[in-house]
Amino acid sequence: MDFRLNEEHEALRASVRDFAREVVAPVIAEHYEQHTFPYEIIRQMGKMGLFGLPFGEEHGGMGGDYFALCLALEELARVDSSVAITLEAAVSLGAMPIYRFGTDEQKARWLPKLLSGEALAGFGLTEPGFGSDAGGTETRAVLDESTNEWVINGAKAFITNSGTDITALVTVAAVTGIRSDGSKELSTIIVPSGTPGFTVAPGYSKVGWTASDTHELAFDDCRVPAENLLGERGRGFAQFLRILDEGRIAIAALAVGLAQGCVDESVKYAKQRHAFGQPIGNYQAIQFKIADMEMKAHTARLAYYDAAARLLAGAPFKRQAAIAKLHASTIAVDNAREATQIHGGYGFMNEYPVARFWRDSKILEIGEGTSEVQRMIIARDLGM
């Protein structure tokens, strides 16, 4: 068992770390204050190939693996989570469904732009009345056989990367029929941006991730060609379960990055801030706080490394992904709280990164499956 990174992964981590510190860090606070999307950063990330990391070269990707994506997310989130979640959602929720389940024609049409970062895609699963209960989906799509089109009606909520100037499409989960046992038949359908009947509401006013793009979506007799069906009809539930299982590993990596960023900032501040005649880092109370923060980030990292290794090996990873996501999101909130405490009054000022980390951390316990849902997954996988 060897947790050391190979030469390629280590080079990627170093490259993204430098990018986060030199390009993202100097400008991201202004984007947070103004609630603006960092297009210039996204363009540079595209040129670096980050959006194509886990995809084959035949589709315009970098030929890497899912672990490479996780490493990039961790390093970005050590500096900023809005940029990190833009990448995570663009890859694991935006491009990955098309890569996993799309036809050759769908892949040829959409993947080159998505994997280059030239365009973004959203994943329309959550609805205003149904969050964790994806089986409660009410958005419906009816096949109009006279025109060979899907007619979609419904709404989606909290959808990332759904309303930027470079958003190309949203993949929508919809009820396409009723099964013989009375249960809903769920399918996923590609809806290109600008399709008549597809409306994007103004961006949410959010507590955190204020430099990322999140919207509510509405579909009012929205028509798309029948060939926009993604994968097999009626396989939508299985598709998004697979996508969410993978995505939880990525979210865990992002959470570890935020937790490690809290350690970074706390160590730096503890060396500079003086109280009672010496740096506060000389006091055992501060040292113990930071030691505990480092311990939590380290163990959470091992958890997502394990889940990613199982994914790449083709082994079952659902439980390990849930454990990684649950643990990493919990310690991210813990570390953000402690980092703010170490910074004292300055931790409450937006000019310090830990204030941003504090606001950004909570959503990690909610998005892509709440902590309660992760515990349900773990328990069920144990046969309970």
N, C-alpha and C positions, 0 to 999 in steps of 0.2 A: 504494500500500500504506500504510494508515493504522492504526496500532495504538492510537490514542486511543479511549477509550470514549465512546459517545454519552451524552447527558444522562441518559437513563433508566438505563443500566447504571451510570453513575457515582453516581447517587443511591442505587441499590440497594447498591452496594459500601460507600458511606459509612454507610448505615443499618445494614447487617449488621456493619460494623466497630465502630460505636458499641455495638450490642447485645452483641457478643462481649466488648468491654472492660468494659462497665458491668454486664452481667447475668451472663455466663458466668464471667468471670475471678474474681470475688469468691467464688464458691461451688464451683467445679469441683474444686478440690484436695480438699475434704472428701468429695466423691463418689468420687474415686479412692481415698482412704484407706479408705473404708467399702465400696467396690465396690458402690455403689448407682446405680440408673438415675435420671437427672435429669429426672423427670417434669415438674417445674415449668418447666424451661427448654424442654422439648419443647412444652409447652402454649403458651408465649409465641411460640415459633417458628411454631407453627400459626396463631396470631392474626396474625402478620406476613405470612402467605401463603407462607412459604418452601417448604412441601411441595407447593405447587401451581405453583411458578415456571414449569416448561417445558410446562405443559398448557393446553389451550384453555379458555376461559371457559365453554363449553357443558357442560363436565364439572365445573365448580366450580374450575377452575384460575385462574391469574393472567394467562394469555395471553402469557407471556413465551417465552423460548427456552432451549435447553440451555446456552448460554453464560452466561446469567443464573444458572443453577444453579451452574455452575463458579465464578463470581465469589463467590457466597455461600459455597461450600465453602472457597474459599481464605481468605476473611476469618475464618470460624469457626475453621479449623485454625491460624491465626496465634496463637490463644489456646488452643484445645483440639481434639484429634482425636476424642475419643469422641463429642462432640456432632456434629462434622462427619460422622463415618462413619454415625451414626444417620440423618442427613438423606440422605446419599448412598445408603445402602442402601434407605431407605424410598422414595426417588424412582426411582433407576435400576434397582434390583433388585426393589422391591416393587410400586410402582404402574405403572411403565413397561411391563412385560409385558402387563398388562391393557389399558393404553392402546393399545399397539401391535397386539395380537393378539386382544383380547377381543371378544365379541359385544356388541351394543347392550344386551342384558339384563345381561351381566356388568359392563359399564361403569357402567350406571345403579345397579346394586346396590352396587358396591365403591368406585368412584372418588370420590364425594362425601366419604366419610369419610377416605379415604387422602389426598386432596389438601388437606383442611383440617387434617391432623395429628391429627384425632380418633382415628384408628386407624393402625396400622403393619402392614406386610406383609413377609414374608421370601421368599427365593428359594432353594428346596431343590435345589441342584445337587450340591455336593461330598459325597462319601461317605467313610466311615471308611477304606476300602481304596483309594479312587480320588480323587485331588485334581486334578492337572493333566490326567489322562487321563479326561476326561468321557465318552469313548466306552466306558469300562469300567463304566458305570453298571449296577448290579445290582438296584436297586429296581424292582419289577415291578408293573404294574397290569393286571388282567384284567377285561374287560367281562363282567359277569354279565347275560346277556340276559334272564333270567327276572325280574330286578328293575330292569333298566336302570341298573345302578350299576357304577362302577369299584371293584374290590377291590384295595387297595394293600398291598404288603408290602415292607419294606426299612428302610433307615436313612440318615440324612443327618448330616453333621458340619460344625461351624464355621458355623452358620447365624445371621446377624445379624438382630436384630429379630424373633426367633421365639418368645420366651417372656415378653414384657412383659405387663402387665395390659391394655394397649391393642392387643396384636397381634390382628388380625382374621383373618389367613389366611397360609398359606404356599403358594406355587406350587411344585409338586414335579415334577422331571424323572424319568420312569420309562420302563422298557421296556414297550411295549404290544404287541409282536409281533416276528416275525422276517421279514425281507424275503426275496424270492426268491433273492437272492445270498448269503443266510446272515447278513447283517449285522443288527444290532439296529434295530428301529423304536422311536425315542424320541419321546415326547409329553410335554406339560406339562399338569398337572391342578391345579386350585385345590382346596385342602383347608382349609376354615374351622377356626379354633381351636375346640377343644372337641369336635371330631368323635370319636365312639367309635373306639378303636383307634389314635388319634393321640396319642402320648406325647412330652412335652417333658422332657428330662433336666435336672437342676440345671445352673446356669450354670457355664462353665469357670472355672478359676483361671488367669488370663492374666498374661503379663508386662506388657502394655500394654493400652490401650483398656479400662481396668478399669471405666469408667463407661458402657460400651456393653453391649448385650445379645447374648450368643452362646451357643448351645446345640447339643447333639446331639438329633436327632429320630428317633423310631422309629414305624413303621407296621406294625400287626399286624392283618391283615384289616380295614383301615380302609376304610369304604365311603362313597363320595360319589356324587351323581347323575351320570349320563352327560353331562349338559349342563355339568358343571364342567370338561370338556375345554377347554383354552385354545388357540384357533386350530385348525388342521387336525391331524388325527391323523397322526403320523409326521413332523411338522415341528418337533419339539422341538429337535433339534440345531441347525437353522438359526435358530430363535428365540433360543436362549440365546447363540449366537455373536454375533448382532446386539446383544443386550442387553449382553454383555460388552465388545464393541467400544466401545459408547457409554460404558459404565461406566468404561473405562480412562481416558477423557478426564477424567471426574469425579475419579477417584482421583489422576490427575496434578495436578489443581487442588488437591486436598487436600494432596498431598505438597508442592507449592509453598508452600502456606500454612504448613505446619510448618517448611519451610526458611526462609521469611521471618520467622516467629516467632523462630527461632533467631538471626537477624540482629538483630531488634528487641531481644531480651533481652541479647544480647552487647554491643551498642552502649550500652545503658543501664548495664549492669554495668561496662563498661570506663571509663565516665566517673566512676562512683562509687567504684570500688575503687582504693585507693592502694597502691603498693609502691615502696620506695626513694625516698620523698619526692614522688611525683607519681602522677597517675592512670595506670593501666596502659594506657589508651587512647593515651597519649603515646608508647608504645613501638612501634617499627616492626613488631616481631614480632606484636603483637596487631593492629595496623592491617592488616597483610597477611592475617592469618587472616580478619578480618571482610570485607575487600575481596574475597577469594576466595569467601566465603560469599554475598555479595551478587551477585557475578558468576554463580554457579551458580543461585541462585534466579531471577535475571533471565532467563537463557537457557532454563531449564525452563519459565518462564511463557510465553515466546514459542512454545515447542513445543506447549503445550496450547492456546494461542490459535489456532495454525495448524490443529490437528486439529479444534477446535470450529468454525472457520470453514468447513472442508471439509464437516463434517457438516451444518451449516446450509445450505450451498450445494447439497447433494445430490450432492456429488462423492465419489469413493472416499476413505475415510479410515482404513481398517484399519491400514495401515503407519504412518501418522502418529500414530494413537492408541497403537500399541505403542511407538513411539519416545518419545512424551510420557510414557507411564507408566513406561517403563524408565529414562529419564533423570531424571525428577522423583523417583522413588523412590530412585534411587541418590544423588542430591545431598541428599535429605532425611536419609538416614543419615549422609552426610558432614558436613552442617551440624550435626546433632544431636551428633555426636562432637566437633566443633570447639568448639561452644558449651559443652559440658560441660567441655572442657579449659580454655577461657578463664575459666570460673567456678571452676576449681580444686576445692578440697574442697567448696565450696558447691554445685557442680554435681552432687555426689553426694547432696545433701540434697533430700528430697521437697518441702520448702517452696519450692524454686525451680522455676519452670516448665520450665527446660531438662532437669531430671531426668525430668520427665514426657515431654517431647519425645523424649528419648533412648530411653525404653522404647517409646514409640509408633511410632517411625520404622521399626523393622525389619519389621513386618508389611506395610509398603507394598511391600516387595520380594517379597512372597509372595502376598497376597490378590489376587483377580480376575486371576490369571495371574502365575506367578512370573517373575522376570527372565529365566530360561532360556527360558520359553515365549515371552516377548516377542521374544527374539532369534530363535527359530524362526519366528515370524510374519513378522518383518522379512525374514529370509533367503528364506522361501518367496515372499513378495510380490515379491522381486527376481528370482524365477524359478530359485532354487537348489534 
